[in-house]
Amino acid sequence: MKTTIVEPGPVATDVMAPRRLANLLPYEEIPHSPYPDPWDLLSRIIANTGGVQPVEELGPIFLDLLAADNPPLRRQSAPRAVDFVAPKLAADLDGSKVNEASEAYLALAD
């Protein structure tokens, strides 16, 4: 049995609807985060709805992965998703930075 991490990036679901932009929480700087400002990126994607991937494109990707004898460890569904995950992969191969950033983000709720 093999596992594949699917990283679809922005998909045209209700979450990406422009009316949701008003409900986003303001971005708070997280020390040592390997990621760019996520709300800035999301705001630009929402403003340009042509930048999201139609949900219908994801089904064939999942079917191909399920049928593959040797599926890849990671699979991005669109070039925009590749661009989005590149900083994470380059800066945090073992996941320690993303775990640290996630813990700092969750601590903001305290």
C-alpha positions as CSV (number, residue, x, y, z in Angstrom):
1,M,0.0,0.0,0.0
2,K,1.3,3.5,-0.9
3,T,0.3,6.9,0.3
4,T,0.0,10.1,-1.7
5,I,-0.3,13.6,-0.3
6,V,-2.7,15.4,-2.5
7,E,-2.2,19.2,-2.5
8,P,-5.0,20.6,-4.7
9,G,-4.4,24.3,-4.1
10,P,-7.3,26.7,-4.6
11,V,-10.4,24.9,-5.9
12,A,-13.7,26.6,-7.0
13,T,-15.8,25.7,-4.0
14,D,-18.0,28.0,-1.8
15,V,-15.0,28.7,0.4
16,M,-13.5,30.6,-2.6
17,A,-16.6,32.7,-3.2
18,P,-15.9,36.4,-3.1
19,R,-18.6,36.9,-0.3
20,R,-16.4,34.9,2.0
21,L,-13.5,37.4,1.8
22,A,-15.3,39.7,4.4
23,N,-15.3,36.8,6.9
24,L,-11.6,36.1,6.8
25,L,-9.6,36.7,10.0
26,P,-6.8,39.2,9.7
27,Y,-3.4,37.6,9.2
28,E,-1.1,37.7,12.2
29,E,2.6,37.3,11.7
30,I,4.0,34.0,12.9
31,P,7.7,34.1,13.8
32,H,9.8,31.8,11.6
33,S,6.9,30.7,9.4
34,P,8.2,29.4,6.1
35,Y,5.0,30.5,4.4
36,P,4.1,33.8,2.7
37,D,1.1,35.8,4.1
38,P,-1.8,33.3,3.3
39,W,-4.6,35.9,3.4
40,D,-2.8,38.0,0.8
41,L,-2.5,35.0,-1.5
42,L,-6.1,34.0,-0.8
43,S,-7.3,37.5,-1.4
44,R,-5.6,37.7,-4.7
45,I,-7.0,34.3,-5.7
46,I,-10.5,35.3,-4.7
47,A,-10.2,38.6,-6.5
48,N,-9.2,36.7,-9.7
49,T,-11.6,33.8,-9.7
50,G,-10.0,32.6,-12.9
51,G,-7.1,31.5,-10.7
52,V,-9.0,28.7,-9.0
53,Q,-9.3,25.2,-10.3
54,P,-12.8,23.7,-11.3
55,V,-13.7,21.0,-8.8
56,E,-14.5,18.7,-11.8
57,E,-10.8,18.5,-12.6
58,L,-10.0,16.8,-9.3
59,G,-11.9,13.5,-9.8
60,P,-9.7,12.2,-12.6
61,I,-6.6,13.0,-10.6
62,F,-7.8,11.0,-7.7
63,L,-8.9,8.1,-10.0
64,D,-5.4,8.1,-11.7
65,L,-3.7,8.0,-8.3
66,L,-5.9,5.1,-7.1
67,A,-5.2,3.1,-10.2
68,A,-1.4,3.8,-10.3
69,D,0.9,0.9,-9.4
70,N,3.5,3.3,-8.1
71,P,1.8,6.6,-7.2
72,P,4.0,9.6,-6.3
73,L,4.4,10.7,-2.7
74,R,3.1,14.2,-3.5
75,R,0.7,15.3,-6.2
76,Q,-0.4,18.9,-6.8
77,S,-3.4,19.3,-9.0
78,A,-2.5,22.6,-10.8
79,P,0.5,24.8,-11.5
80,R,-0.7,27.3,-9.0
81,A,-0.7,24.5,-6.3
82,V,2.9,23.7,-7.3
83,D,3.9,27.3,-6.8
84,F,2.1,27.4,-3.4
85,V,3.8,24.4,-1.9
86,A,7.3,25.1,-3.3
87,P,8.4,27.3,-0.3
88,K,7.3,24.7,2.2
89,L,9.2,21.9,0.4
90,A,12.3,24.0,0.0
91,A,12.3,25.3,3.5
92,D,10.9,22.5,5.6
93,L,11.6,19.0,4.4
94,D,11.2,17.3,7.8
95,G,8.0,19.3,8.7
96,S,9.5,20.8,11.9
97,K,9.0,24.4,10.8
98,V,5.4,23.9,9.7
99,N,4.7,22.2,13.1
100,E,6.3,25.1,14.9
101,A,4.3,27.6,12.8
102,S,1.1,25.7,13.4
103,E,1.6,25.6,17.1
104,A,2.2,29.3,17.1
105,Y,-0.9,29.9,15.1
106,L,-3.0,27.8,17.3
107,A,-1.6,29.6,20.4
108,L,-3.1,32.8,19.0
109,A,-6.5,31.4,20.0
110,D,-5.5,31.3,23.7
